[in-house]
Amino acid sequence: MYIRQMCLISFEQIMEYQQETKLEMILSQINVSKIASSMRKCFGTKGPKGNDPFSFIYALIAMQVEKYKLLNT
């Protein structure tokens, strides 16, 4: 026999109370649309296709904030 217990708080409510990380706060304040549009023009003629410039820029910023080193493979 199983007894069902009601949830006291939902996952969505927990996420509302969670504090933003340092990286999320930094990325929410930076406007990268001008850089992304110029990268789109550059990526349109050369380089890999199908990459989102916003993701690329955010990844570079995250590497600097979190002090990640570039891995050489």
Secondary structure, 3 states (H helix, E strand, C coil): CCCCCCCCCCHHHHHHHCCCCHHHHHHHHCCCHHHHHHHHHHHHHCCCCCCCHHHHHHHHHHHHHHCCCCCCC
